[in-house]
Amino acid sequence: MNEIFQSARPDRPDKENFLVTHTHSIDWQDSGIEGFEHKVLYRDDTGAIETMLIKMAPGALSDNHAHDRRE
């Protein structure tokens, strides 16, 4: 398989749950990086898994970085 389409991880659950979030009811938050704001849609109790929307201003740049949690 190519880089985009990969086989499912062997530890992936047989059943996955979905959460509906009404994003219009969540305020944009300052990310601490100029030109970036975010809305947290989901964060598990441990903080190991997080889903968010990112809004970038025109011309905003981010340094190369790694993510330390599942997103």
N, CA, C and O atoms as a Tripos MOL2 file, in Angstrom:
@<TRIPOS>MOLECULE
protein
  284   283    71     0     0
PROTEIN
NO_CHARGES

@<TRIPOS>ATOM
      1 N           0.8390   -1.1960    0.0000 N.3       1 MET1
      2 CA          0.0000    0.0000    0.0000 C.3       1 MET1
      3 C           0.8760    1.2490    0.0000 C.2       1 MET1
      4 O           2.0230    1.2190    0.4450 O.2       1 MET1
      5 N           0.3200    2.3390   -0.5030 N.am      2 ASN2
      6 CA          1.0980    3.5740   -0.5230 C.3       2 ASN2
      7 C           0.9750    4.3000    0.8150 C.2       2 ASN2
      8 O           0.3130    3.8110    1.7300 O.2       2 ASN2
      9 N           1.6090    5.4620    0.9290 N.am      3 GLU3
     10 CA          1.6420    6.2070    2.1950 C.3       3 GLU3
     11 C           0.2710    6.6990    2.6410 C.2       3 GLU3
     12 O           0.0220    6.8260    3.8400 O.2       3 GLU3
     13 N          -0.6210    6.9760    1.6940 N.am      4 ILE4
     14 CA         -1.9210    7.5380    2.0570 C.3       4 ILE4
     15 C          -2.8580    6.4620    2.5880 C.2       4 ILE4
     16 O          -3.5100    6.6500    3.6150 O.2       4 ILE4
     17 N          -2.9250    5.3410    1.8900 N.am      5 PHE5
     18 CA         -3.8320    4.2700    2.2850 C.3       5 PHE5
     19 C          -3.0300    3.1530    2.9360 C.2       5 PHE5
     20 O          -2.2260    2.4840    2.2870 O.2       5 PHE5
     21 N          -3.2600    2.9670    4.2120 N.am      6 GLN6
     22 CA         -2.5270    1.9550    4.9550 C.3       6 GLN6
     23 C          -3.5080    0.9730    5.5740 C.2       6 GLN6
     24 O          -4.6710    1.3070    5.8040 O.2       6 GLN6
     25 N          -3.0420   -0.2250    5.8390 N.am      7 SER7
     26 CA         -3.8690   -1.2060    6.5240 C.3       7 SER7
     27 C          -4.1880   -0.7060    7.9290 C.2       7 SER7
     28 O          -3.4090    0.0320    8.5330 O.2       7 SER7
     29 N          -5.3460   -1.1200    8.4370 N.am      8 ALA8
     30 CA         -5.7290   -0.7430    9.7970 C.3       8 ALA8
     31 C          -4.7430   -1.3430   10.7940 C.2       8 ALA8
     32 O          -4.2380   -2.4480   10.5930 O.2       8 ALA8
     33 N          -4.4800   -0.6190   11.8490 N.am      9 ARG9
     34 CA         -3.5930   -1.1320   12.8940 C.3       9 ARG9
     35 C          -4.2000   -2.3950   13.4980 C.2       9 ARG9
     36 O          -5.4240   -2.4940   13.5910 O.2       9 ARG9
     37 N          -3.3970   -3.3440   13.9020 N.am     10 PRO10
     38 CA         -3.9340   -4.5790   14.4690 C.3      10 PRO10
     39 C          -4.6820   -4.3570   15.7870 C.2      10 PRO10
     40 O          -5.5390   -5.1630   16.1480 O.2      10 PRO10
     41 N          -4.3700   -3.2740   16.5120 N.am     11 ASP11
     42 CA         -5.0330   -3.0200   17.7950 C.3      11 ASP11
     43 C          -6.2750   -2.1450   17.6500 C.2      11 ASP11
     44 O          -6.8670   -1.7380   18.6490 O.2      11 ASP11
     45 N          -6.6750   -1.8520   16.4050 N.am     12 ARG12
     46 CA         -7.8650   -1.0240   16.1810 C.3      12 ARG12
     47 C          -9.1060   -1.7960   16.6290 C.2      12 ARG12
     48 O          -9.2560   -2.9710   16.2950 O.2      12 ARG12
     49 N          -9.9980   -1.1440   17.3850 N.am     13 PRO13
     50 CA        -11.1910   -1.8490   17.8590 C.3      13 PRO13
     51 C         -12.1220   -2.2240   16.7080 C.2      13 PRO13
     52 O         -12.1480   -1.5590   15.6730 O.2      13 PRO13
     53 N         -12.8860   -3.3020   16.9060 N.am     14 ASP14
     54 CA        -13.8530   -3.7240   15.8880 C.3      14 ASP14
     55 C         -14.9660   -2.7000   15.7370 C.2      14 ASP14
     56 O         -15.5030   -2.5140   14.6450 O.2      14 ASP14
     57 N         -15.3120   -2.0400   16.8290 N.am     15 LYS15
     58 CA        -16.3770   -1.0440   16.8190 C.3      15 LYS15
     59 C         -15.8050    0.2740   17.3050 C.2      15 LYS15
     60 O         -15.1420    0.3250   18.3410 O.2      15 LYS15
     61 N         -16.0600    1.3400   16.5600 N.am     16 GLU16
     62 CA        -15.6050    2.6550   16.9750 C.3      16 GLU16
     63 C         -16.8160    3.5270   17.2700 C.2      16 GLU16
     64 O         -17.8580    3.3970   16.6280 O.2      16 GLU16
     65 N         -16.6730    4.4040   18.2330 N.am     17 ASN17
     66 CA        -17.7530    5.3010   18.6140 C.3      17 ASN17
     67 C         -17.5520    6.6560   17.9460 C.2      17 ASN17
     68 O         -16.4250    7.0600   17.6600 O.2      17 ASN17
     69 N         -18.6450    7.3400   17.7060 N.am     18 PHE18
     70 CA        -18.6000    8.6590   17.0960 C.3      18 PHE18
     71 C         -19.2570    9.6640   18.0290 C.2      18 PHE18
     72 O         -20.1770    9.3230   18.7730 O.2      18 PHE18
     73 N         -18.7890   10.8800   17.9880 N.am     19 LEU19
     74 CA        -19.3010   11.9580   18.8220 C.3      19 LEU19
     75 C         -19.6530   13.1230   17.9000 C.2      19 LEU19
     76 O         -18.8290   13.5520   17.0920 O.2      19 LEU19
     77 N         -20.8750   13.6290   18.0240 N.am     20 VAL20
     78 CA        -21.2970   14.7830   17.2350 C.3      20 VAL20
     79 C         -21.0930   16.0250   18.0880 C.2      20 VAL20
     80 O         -21.5640   16.0950   19.2230 O.2      20 VAL20
     81 N         -20.3920   16.9990   17.5350 N.am     21 THR21
     82 CA        -20.1240   18.2430   18.2500 C.3      21 THR21
     83 C         -20.6450   19.4060   17.4160 C.2      21 THR21
     84 O         -20.3520   19.5050   16.2250 O.2      21 THR21
     85 N         -21.4090   20.2730   18.0360 N.am     22 HIS22
     86 CA        -21.9440   21.4620   17.3630 C.3      22 HIS22
     87 C         -20.8830   22.5600   17.4730 C.2      22 HIS22
     88 O         -20.8310   23.2910   18.4620 O.2      22 HIS22
     89 N         -20.0530   22.6620   16.4590 N.am     23 THR23
     90 CA        -18.8880   23.5390   16.5310 C.3      23 THR23
     91 C         -19.2400   25.0120   16.6470 C.2      23 THR23
     92 O         -18.4420   25.7970   17.1600 O.2      23 THR23
     93 N         -20.4230   25.4030   16.1790 N.am     24 HIS24
     94 CA        -20.7940   26.8220   16.2620 C.3      24 HIS24
     95 C         -20.9770   27.2790   17.7070 C.2      24 HIS24
     96 O         -20.9600   28.4790   17.9830 O.2      24 HIS24
     97 N         -21.1530   26.3310   18.6320 N.am     25 SER25
     98 CA        -21.3540   26.6950   20.0370 C.3      25 SER25
     99 C         -20.0410   26.7390   20.8210 C.2      25 SER25
    100 O         -20.0460   27.0070   22.0220 O.2      25 SER25
    101 N         -18.9210   26.4800   20.1520 N.am     26 ILE26
    102 CA        -17.6120   26.5040   20.8020 C.3      26 ILE26
    103 C         -16.8640   27.7430   20.3190 C.2      26 ILE26
    104 O         -16.7840   27.9970   19.1180 O.2      26 ILE26
    105 N         -16.3200   28.5070   21.2540 N.am     27 ASP27
    106 CA        -15.5690   29.7110   20.9000 C.3      27 ASP27
    107 C         -14.1660   29.3460   20.4160 C.2      27 ASP27
    108 O         -13.5770   28.3630   20.8660 O.2      27 ASP27
    109 N         -13.6390   30.1560   19.4880 N.am     28 TRP28
    110 CA        -12.2480   30.0090   19.0760 C.3      28 TRP28
    111 C         -11.3600   30.4370   20.2350 C.2      28 TRP28
    112 O         -11.6610   31.4200   20.9130 O.2      28 TRP28
    113 N         -10.2770   29.7200   20.4700 N.am     29 GLN29
    114 CA         -9.3390   30.0140   21.5520 C.3      29 GLN29
    115 C          -7.9820   30.3770   20.9660 C.2      29 GLN29
    116 O          -7.5750   29.8540   19.9290 O.2      29 GLN29
    117 N          -7.2930   31.2820   21.6480 N.am     30 ASP30
    118 CA         -5.9420   31.6470   21.2370 C.3      30 ASP30
    119 C          -5.0360   30.4380   21.4640 C.2      30 ASP30
    120 O          -5.0620   29.8310   22.5350 O.2      30 ASP30
    121 N          -4.2470   30.0930   20.4690 N.am     31 SER31
    122 CA         -3.3860   28.9150   20.5720 C.3      31 SER31
    123 C          -2.0330   29.2280   21.1930 C.2      31 SER31
    124 O          -1.2800   28.3160   21.5340 O.2      31 SER31
    125 N          -1.7220   30.5020   21.3420 N.am     32 GLY32
    126 CA         -0.4010   30.8810   21.8330 C.3      32 GLY32
    127 C           0.6050   31.0580   20.7090 C.2      32 GLY32
    128 O           1.7480   31.4440   20.9520 O.2      32 GLY32
    129 N           0.1820   30.7730   19.4640 N.am     33 ILE33
    130 CA          1.0290   30.9630   18.2890 C.3      33 ILE33
    131 C           0.3420   32.0120   17.4180 C.2      33 ILE33
    132 O          -0.8320   31.8650   17.0750 O.2      33 ILE33
    133 N           1.0630   33.0610   17.0620 N.am     34 GLU34
    134 CA          0.4720   34.1550   16.2940 C.3      34 GLU34
    135 C          -0.1640   33.6330   15.0030 C.2      34 GLU34
    136 O           0.4650   32.9000   14.2390 O.2      34 GLU34
    137 N          -1.4260   34.0240   14.7730 N.am     35 GLY35
    138 CA         -2.1230   33.6460   13.5610 C.3      35 GLY35
    139 C          -2.8710   32.3280   13.6340 C.2      35 GLY35
    140 O          -3.4800   31.9110   12.6490 O.2      35 GLY35
    141 N          -2.8370   31.6610   14.7880 N.am     36 PHE36
    142 CA         -3.5060   30.3710   14.9540 C.3      36 PHE36
    143 C          -4.5220   30.4380   16.0890 C.2      36 PHE36
    144 O          -4.2230   30.9380   17.1730 O.2      36 PHE36
    145 N          -5.7060   29.9360   15.8320 N.am     37 GLU37
    146 CA         -6.7280   29.7590   16.8590 C.3      37 GLU37
    147 C          -7.2390   28.3270   16.7450 C.2      37 GLU37
    148 O          -7.0780   27.6850   15.7070 O.2      37 GLU37
    149 N          -7.8520   27.8300   17.8130 N.am     38 HIS38
    150 CA         -8.3590   26.4630   17.7590 C.3      38 HIS38
    151 C          -9.6440   26.3070   18.5570 C.2      38 HIS38
    152 O          -9.9550   27.1050   19.4420 O.2      38 HIS38
    153 N         -10.3770   25.2590   18.2180 N.am     39 LYS39
    154 CA        -11.5580   24.8110   18.9600 C.3      39 LYS39
    155 C         -11.3240   23.3590   19.3180 C.2      39 LYS39
    156 O         -11.1300   22.5280   18.4300 O.2      39 LYS39
    157 N         -11.3380   23.0370   20.6010 N.am     40 VAL40
    158 CA        -11.1810   21.6460   21.0190 C.3      40 VAL40
    159 C         -12.5300   20.9640   20.8720 C.2      40 VAL40
    160 O         -13.5050   21.3560   21.5130 O.2      40 VAL40
    161 N         -12.5830   19.9450   20.0300 N.am     41 LEU41
    162 CA        -13.8240   19.2020   19.8040 C.3      41 LEU41
    163 C         -13.9440   18.0200   20.7410 C.2      41 LEU41
    164 O         -15.0470   17.6590   21.1510 O.2      41 LEU41
    165 N         -12.8160   17.4130   21.0860 N.am     42 TYR42
    166 CA        -12.8170   16.2680   21.9870 C.3      42 TYR42
    167 C         -11.4480   16.1380   22.6340 C.2      42 TYR42
    168 O         -10.4230   16.3500   21.9850 O.2      42 TYR42
    169 N         -11.4340   15.7950   23.8960 N.am     43 ARG43
    170 CA        -10.1950   15.4720   24.6190 C.3      43 ARG43
    171 C         -10.5520   14.3880   25.6150 C.2      43 ARG43
    172 O         -11.4640   14.5660   26.4220 O.2      43 ARG43
    173 N          -9.8430   13.2610   25.5710 N.am     44 ASP44
    174 CA        -10.1510   12.1880   26.5150 C.3      44 ASP44
    175 C          -9.6800   12.5670   27.9180 C.2      44 ASP44
    176 O          -8.9580   13.5480   28.0930 O.2      44 ASP44
    177 N         -10.0880   11.7940   28.9020 N.am     45 ASP45
    178 CA         -9.7850   12.1100   30.2990 C.3      45 ASP45
    179 C          -8.2910   12.1440   30.5980 C.2      45 ASP45
    180 O          -7.8570   12.8590   31.5010 O.2      45 ASP45
    181 N          -7.5080   11.3860   29.8570 N.am     46 THR46
    182 CA         -6.0670   11.3450   30.1130 C.3      46 THR46
    183 C          -5.3040   12.4250   29.3510 C.2      46 THR46
    184 O          -4.1470   12.7080   29.6600 O.2      46 THR46
    185 N          -5.9530   13.0280   28.3540 N.am     47 GLY47
    186 CA         -5.2780   14.0210   27.5200 C.3      47 GLY47
    187 C          -4.4230   13.3960   26.4330 C.2      47 GLY47
    188 O          -3.6930   14.0980   25.7340 O.2      47 GLY47
    189 N          -4.5100   12.0580   26.2850 N.am     48 ALA48
    190 CA         -3.6970   11.3620   25.2890 C.3      48 ALA48
    191 C          -4.2980   11.4520   23.8900 C.2      48 ALA48
    192 O          -3.5800   11.3140   22.9000 O.2      48 ALA48
    193 N          -5.6100   11.6820   23.7980 N.am     49 ILE49
    194 CA         -6.2880   11.7790   22.5070 C.3      49 ILE49
    195 C          -7.0250   13.1060   22.4520 C.2      49 ILE49
    196 O          -7.7130   13.4880   23.3990 O.2      49 ILE49
    197 N          -6.8730   13.8060   21.3300 N.am     50 GLU50
    198 CA         -7.4910   15.1190   21.2010 C.3      50 GLU50
    199 C          -7.8660   15.3610   19.7450 C.2      50 GLU50
    200 O          -7.1370   14.9800   18.8290 O.2      50 GLU50
    201 N          -9.0140   16.0000   19.5490 N.am     51 THR51
    202 CA         -9.4410   16.4040   18.2150 C.3      51 THR51
    203 C          -9.7800   17.8860   18.2650 C.2      51 THR51
    204 O         -10.5170   18.3320   19.1440 O.2      51 THR51
    205 N          -9.2360   18.6510   17.3110 N.am     52 MET52
    206 CA         -9.5270   20.0850   17.3070 C.3      52 MET52
    207 C          -9.5640   20.6200   15.8870 C.2      52 MET52
    208 O          -8.9960   20.0400   14.9610 O.2      52 MET52
    209 N         -10.2480   21.7400   15.7460 N.am     53 LEU53
    210 CA        -10.2000   22.5090   14.5030 C.3      53 LEU53
    211 C          -9.1410   23.5840   14.6760 C.2      53 LEU53
    212 O          -9.0070   24.1680   15.7510 O.2      53 LEU53
    213 N          -8.4000   23.8400   13.6280 N.am     54 ILE54
    214 CA         -7.3830   24.8900   13.6470 C.3      54 ILE54
    215 C          -7.7630   25.9320   12.6030 C.2      54 ILE54
    216 O          -8.0710   25.5950   11.4600 O.2      54 ILE54
    217 N          -7.7390   27.1940   13.0030 N.am     55 LYS55
    218 CA         -7.9790   28.3000   12.0710 C.3      55 LYS55
    219 C          -6.6700   29.0730   11.9440 C.2      55 LYS55
    220 O          -6.1010   29.5370   12.9330 O.2      55 LYS55
    221 N          -6.2070   29.1980   10.6990 N.am     56 MET56
    222 CA         -4.9520   29.8960   10.4360 C.3      56 MET56
    223 C          -5.2400   31.1830    9.6850 C.2      56 MET56
    224 O          -5.9710   31.1810    8.6950 O.2      56 MET56
    225 N          -4.6680   32.2740   10.1530 N.am     57 ALA57
    226 CA         -4.7920   33.5560    9.4630 C.3      57 ALA57
    227 C          -3.9770   33.4940    8.1750 C.2      57 ALA57
    228 O          -2.9990   32.7490    8.1020 O.2      57 ALA57
    229 N          -4.3650   34.2670    7.1560 N.am     58 PRO58
    230 CA         -3.5770   34.3020    5.9230 C.3      58 PRO58
    231 C          -2.1170   34.6350    6.2250 C.2      58 PRO58
    232 O          -1.8240   35.5930    6.9410 O.2      58 PRO58
    233 N          -1.2190   33.8460    5.6790 N.am     59 GLY59
    234 CA          0.2180   34.0760    5.8670 C.3      59 GLY59
    235 C           0.7870   33.5050    7.1530 C.2      59 GLY59
    236 O           1.9950   33.5900    7.3720 O.2      59 GLY59
    237 N          -0.0510   32.9230    8.0160 N.am     60 ALA60
    238 CA          0.4540   32.3540    9.2720 C.3      60 ALA60
    239 C           1.3300   31.1450    8.9770 C.2      60 ALA60
    240 O           1.0230   30.3440    8.0950 O.2      60 ALA60
    241 N           2.4160   31.0210    9.7160 N.am     61 LEU61
    242 CA          3.3440   29.9120    9.5380 C.3      61 LEU61
    243 C           3.5890   29.2250   10.8770 C.2      61 LEU61
    244 O           3.5350   29.8520   11.9350 O.2      61 LEU61
    245 N           3.8560   27.9410   10.8090 N.am     62 SER62
    246 CA          4.2050   27.1750   11.9970 C.3      62 SER62
    247 C           5.5340   26.4830   11.7490 C.2      62 SER62
    248 O           5.7840   25.9880   10.6500 O.2      62 SER62
    249 N           6.3750   26.4480   12.7520 N.am     63 ASP63
    250 CA          7.6290   25.7090   12.6370 C.3      63 ASP63
    251 C           7.3170   24.2200   12.5140 C.2      63 ASP63
    252 O           6.2420   23.7710   12.9100 O.2      63 ASP63
    253 N           8.2630   23.4550   11.9630 N.am     64 ASN64
    254 CA          8.1220   22.0020   11.9680 C.3      64 ASN64
    255 C           7.9770   21.5410   13.4070 C.2      64 ASN64
    256 O           8.6560   22.0440   14.3020 O.2      64 ASN64
    257 N           7.0980   20.5910   13.6240 N.am     65 HIS65
    258 CA          6.8660   20.1200   14.9850 C.3      65 HIS65
    259 C           6.2990   18.7100   14.9480 C.2      65 HIS65
    260 O           5.8260   18.2450   13.9110 O.2      65 HIS65
    261 N           6.3520   18.0470   16.0740 N.am     66 ALA66
    262 CA          5.8010   16.7050   16.2250 C.3      66 ALA66
    263 C           4.6060   16.7780   17.1600 C.2      66 ALA66
    264 O           4.4990   17.6990   17.9690 O.2      66 ALA66
    265 N           3.7320   15.8290   17.0510 N.am     67 HIS67
    266 CA          2.5730   15.7540   17.9290 C.3      67 HIS67
    267 C           2.8120   14.6420   18.9410 C.2      67 HIS67
    268 O           3.1630   13.5220   18.5700 O.2      67 HIS67
    269 N           2.6200   14.9510   20.2110 N.am     68 ASP68
    270 CA          2.9200   13.9890   21.2600 C.3      68 ASP68
    271 C           1.6920   13.2090   21.7340 C.2      68 ASP68
    272 O           1.7450   12.5230   22.7550 O.2      68 ASP68
    273 N           0.6060   13.3140   21.0020 N.am     69 ARG69
    274 CA         -0.6000   12.5770   21.3630 C.3      69 ARG69
    275 C          -1.3320   12.1790   20.0940 C.2      69 ARG69
    276 O          -1.0520   12.6970   19.0120 O.2      69 ARG69
    277 N          -2.2590   11.2670   20.2350 N.am     70 ARG70
    278 CA         -3.0590   10.8480   19.0930 C.3      70 ARG70
    279 C          -4.0530   11.9460   18.7720 C.2      70 ARG70
    280 O          -4.7540   12.4270   19.6630 O.2      70 ARG70
    281 N          -4.1230   12.3470   17.5210 N.am     71 GLU71
    282 CA         -5.0270   13.4250   17.1290 C.3      71 GLU71
    283 C          -5.8630   12.9990   15.9580 C.2      71 GLU71
    284 O          -6.6910   13.7730   15.4770 O.2      71 GLU71
@<TRIPOS>BOND
     1     1     2 1
     2     2     3 1
     3     3     4 2
     4     3     5 am
     5     5     6 1
     6     6     7 1
     7     7     8 2
     8     7     9 am
     9     9    10 1
    10    10    11 1
    11    11    12 2
    12    11    13 am
    13    13    14 1
    14    14    15 1
    15    15    16 2
    16    15    17 am
    17    17    18 1
    18    18    19 1
    19    19    20 2
    20    19    21 am
    21    21    22 1
    22    22    23 1
    23    23    24 2
    24    23    25 am
    25    25    26 1
    26    26    27 1
    27    27    28 2
    28    27    29 am
    29    29    30 1
    30    30    31 1
    31    31    32 2
    32    31    33 am
    33    33    34 1
    34    34    35 1
    35    35    36 2
    36    35    37 am
    37    37    38 1
    38    38    39 1
    39    39    40 2
    40    39    41 am
    41    41    42 1
    42    42    43 1
    43    43    44 2
    44    43    45 am
    45    45    46 1
    46    46    47 1
    47    47    48 2
    48    47    49 am
    49    49    50 1
    50    50    51 1
    51    51    52 2
    52    51    53 am
    53    53    54 1
    54    54    55 1
    55    55    56 2
    56    55    57 am
    57    57    58 1
    58    58    59 1
    59    59    60 2
    60    59    61 am
    61    61    62 1
    62    62    63 1
    63    63    64 2
    64    63    65 am
    65    65    66 1
    66    66    67 1
    67    67    68 2
    68    67    69 am
    69    69    70 1
    70    70    71 1
    71    71    72 2
    72    71    73 am
    73    73    74 1
    74    74    75 1
    75    75    76 2
    76    75    77 am
    77    77    78 1
    78    78    79 1
    79    79    80 2
    80    79    81 am
    81    81    82 1
    82    82    83 1
    83    83    84 2
    84    83    85 am
    85    85    86 1
    86    86    87 1
    87    87    88 2
    88    87    89 am
    89    89    90 1
    90    90    91 1
    91    91    92 2
    92    91    93 am
    93    93    94 1
    94    94    95 1
    95    95    96 2
    96    95    97 am
    97    97    98 1
    98    98    99 1
    99    99   100 2
   100    99   101 am
   101   101   102 1
   102   102   103 1
   103   103   104 2
   104   103   105 am
   105   105   106 1
   106   106   107 1
   107   107   108 2
   108   107   109 am
   109   109   110 1
   110   110   111 1
   111   111   112 2
   112   111   113 am
   113   113   114 1
   114   114   115 1
   115   115   116 2
   116   115   117 am
   117   117   118 1
   118   118   119 1
   119   119   120 2
   120   119   121 am
   121   121   122 1
   122   122   123 1
   123   123   124 2
   124   123   125 am
   125   125   126 1
   126   126   127 1
   127   127   128 2
   128   127   129 am
   129   129   130 1
   130   130   131 1
   131   131   132 2
   132   131   133 am
   133   133   134 1
   134   134   135 1
   135   135   136 2
   136   135   137 am
   137   137   138 1
   138   138   139 1
   139   139   140 2
   140   139   141 am
   141   141   142 1
   142   142   143 1
   143   143   144 2
   144   143   145 am
   145   145   146 1
   146   146   147 1
   147   147   148 2
   148   147   149 am
   149   149   150 1
   150   150   151 1
   151   151   152 2
   152   151   153 am
   153   153   154 1
   154   154   155 1
   155   155   156 2
   156   155   157 am
   157   157   158 1
   158   158   159 1
   159   159   160 2
   160   159   161 am
   161   161   162 1
   162   162   163 1
   163   163   164 2
   164   163   165 am
   165   165   166 1
   166   166   167 1
   167   167   168 2
   168   167   169 am
   169   169   170 1
   170   170   171 1
   171   171   172 2
   172   171   173 am
   173   173   174 1
   174   174   175 1
   175   175   176 2
   176   175   177 am
   177   177   178 1
   178   178   179 1
   179   179   180 2
   180   179   181 am
   181   181   182 1
   182   182   183 1
   183   183   184 2
   184   183   185 am
   185   185   186 1
   186   186   187 1
   187   187   188 2
   188   187   189 am
   189   189   190 1
   190   190   191 1
   191   191   192 2
   192   191   193 am
   193   193   194 1
   194   194   195 1
   195   195   196 2
   196   195   197 am
   197   197   198 1
   198   198   199 1
   199   199   200 2
   200   199   201 am
   201   201   202 1
   202   202   203 1
   203   203   204 2
   204   203   205 am
   205   205   206 1
   206   206   207 1
   207   207   208 2
   208   207   209 am
   209   209   210 1
   210   210   211 1
   211   211   212 2
   212   211   213 am
   213   213   214 1
   214   214   215 1
   215   215   216 2
   216   215   217 am
   217   217   218 1
   218   218   219 1
   219   219   220 2
   220   219   221 am
   221   221   222 1
   222   222   223 1
   223   223   224 2
   224   223   225 am
   225   225   226 1
   226   226   227 1
   227   227   228 2
   228   227   229 am
   229   229   230 1
   230   230   231 1
   231   231   232 2
   232   231   233 am
   233   233   234 1
   234   234   235 1
   235   235   236 2
   236   235   237 am
   237   237   238 1
   238   238   239 1
   239   239   240 2
   240   239   241 am
   241   241   242 1
   242   242   243 1
   243   243   244 2
   244   243   245 am
   245   245   246 1
   246   246   247 1
   247   247   248 2
   248   247   249 am
   249   249   250 1
   250   250   251 1
   251   251   252 2
   252   251   253 am
   253   253   254 1
   254   254   255 1
   255   255   256 2
   256   255   257 am
   257   257   258 1
   258   258   259 1
   259   259   260 2
   260   259   261 am
   261   261   262 1
   262   262   263 1
   263   263   264 2
   264   263   265 am
   265   265   266 1
   266   266   267 1
   267   267   268 2
   268   267   269 am
   269   269   270 1
   270   270   271 1
   271   271   272 2
   272   271   273 am
   273   273   274 1
   274   274   275 1
   275   275   276 2
   276   275   277 am
   277   277   278 1
   278   278   279 1
   279   279   280 2
   280   279   281 am
   281   281   282 1
   282   282   283 1
   283   283   284 2
@<TRIPOS>SUBSTRUCTURE
     1 MET1         2 RESIDUE 1 A MET
     2 ASN2         6 RESIDUE 1 A ASN
     3 GLU3        10 RESIDUE 1 A GLU
     4 ILE4        14 RESIDUE 1 A ILE
     5 PHE5        18 RESIDUE 1 A PHE
     6 GLN6        22 RESIDUE 1 A GLN
     7 SER7        26 RESIDUE 1 A SER
     8 ALA8        30 RESIDUE 1 A ALA
     9 ARG9        34 RESIDUE 1 A ARG
    10 PRO10       38 RESIDUE 1 A PRO
    11 ASP11       42 RESIDUE 1 A ASP
    12 ARG12       46 RESIDUE 1 A ARG
    13 PRO13       50 RESIDUE 1 A PRO
    14 ASP14       54 RESIDUE 1 A ASP
    15 LYS15       58 RESIDUE 1 A LYS
    16 GLU16       62 RESIDUE 1 A GLU
    17 ASN17       66 RESIDUE 1 A ASN
    18 PHE18       70 RESIDUE 1 A PHE
    19 LEU19       74 RESIDUE 1 A LEU
    20 VAL20       78 RESIDUE 1 A VAL
    21 THR21       82 RESIDUE 1 A THR
    22 HIS22       86 RESIDUE 1 A HIS
    23 THR23       90 RESIDUE 1 A THR
    24 HIS24       94 RESIDUE 1 A HIS
    25 SER25       98 RESIDUE 1 A SER
    26 ILE26      102 RESIDUE 1 A ILE
    27 ASP27      106 RESIDUE 1 A ASP
    28 TRP28      110 RESIDUE 1 A TRP
    29 GLN29      114 RESIDUE 1 A GLN
    30 ASP30      118 RESIDUE 1 A ASP
    31 SER31      122 RESIDUE 1 A SER
    32 GLY32      126 RESIDUE 1 A GLY
    33 ILE33      130 RESIDUE 1 A ILE
    34 GLU34      134 RESIDUE 1 A GLU
    35 GLY35      138 RESIDUE 1 A GLY
    36 PHE36      142 RESIDUE 1 A PHE
    37 GLU37      146 RESIDUE 1 A GLU
    38 HIS38      150 RESIDUE 1 A HIS
    39 LYS39      154 RESIDUE 1 A LYS
    40 VAL40      158 RESIDUE 1 A VAL
    41 LEU41      162 RESIDUE 1 A LEU
    42 TYR42      166 RESIDUE 1 A TYR
    43 ARG43      170 RESIDUE 1 A ARG
    44 ASP44      174 RESIDUE 1 A ASP
    45 ASP45      178 RESIDUE 1 A ASP
    46 THR46      182 RESIDUE 1 A THR
    47 GLY47      186 RESIDUE 1 A GLY
    48 ALA48      190 RESIDUE 1 A ALA
    49 ILE49      194 RESIDUE 1 A ILE
    50 GLU50      198 RESIDUE 1 A GLU
    51 THR51      202 RESIDUE 1 A THR
    52 MET52      206 RESIDUE 1 A MET
    53 LEU53      210 RESIDUE 1 A LEU
    54 ILE54      214 RESIDUE 1 A ILE
    55 LYS55      218 RESIDUE 1 A LYS
    56 MET56      222 RESIDUE 1 A MET
    57 ALA57      226 RESIDUE 1 A ALA
    58 PRO58      230 RESIDUE 1 A PRO
    59 GLY59      234 RESIDUE 1 A GLY
    60 ALA60      238 RESIDUE 1 A ALA
    61 LEU61      242 RESIDUE 1 A LEU
    62 SER62      246 RESIDUE 1 A SER
    63 ASP63      250 RESIDUE 1 A ASP
    64 ASN64      254 RESIDUE 1 A ASN
    65 HIS65      258 RESIDUE 1 A HIS
    66 ALA66      262 RESIDUE 1 A ALA
    67 HIS67      266 RESIDUE 1 A HIS
    68 ASP68      270 RESIDUE 1 A ASP
    69 ARG69      274 RESIDUE 1 A ARG
    70 ARG70      278 RESIDUE 1 A ARG
    71 GLU71      282 RESIDUE 1 A GLU
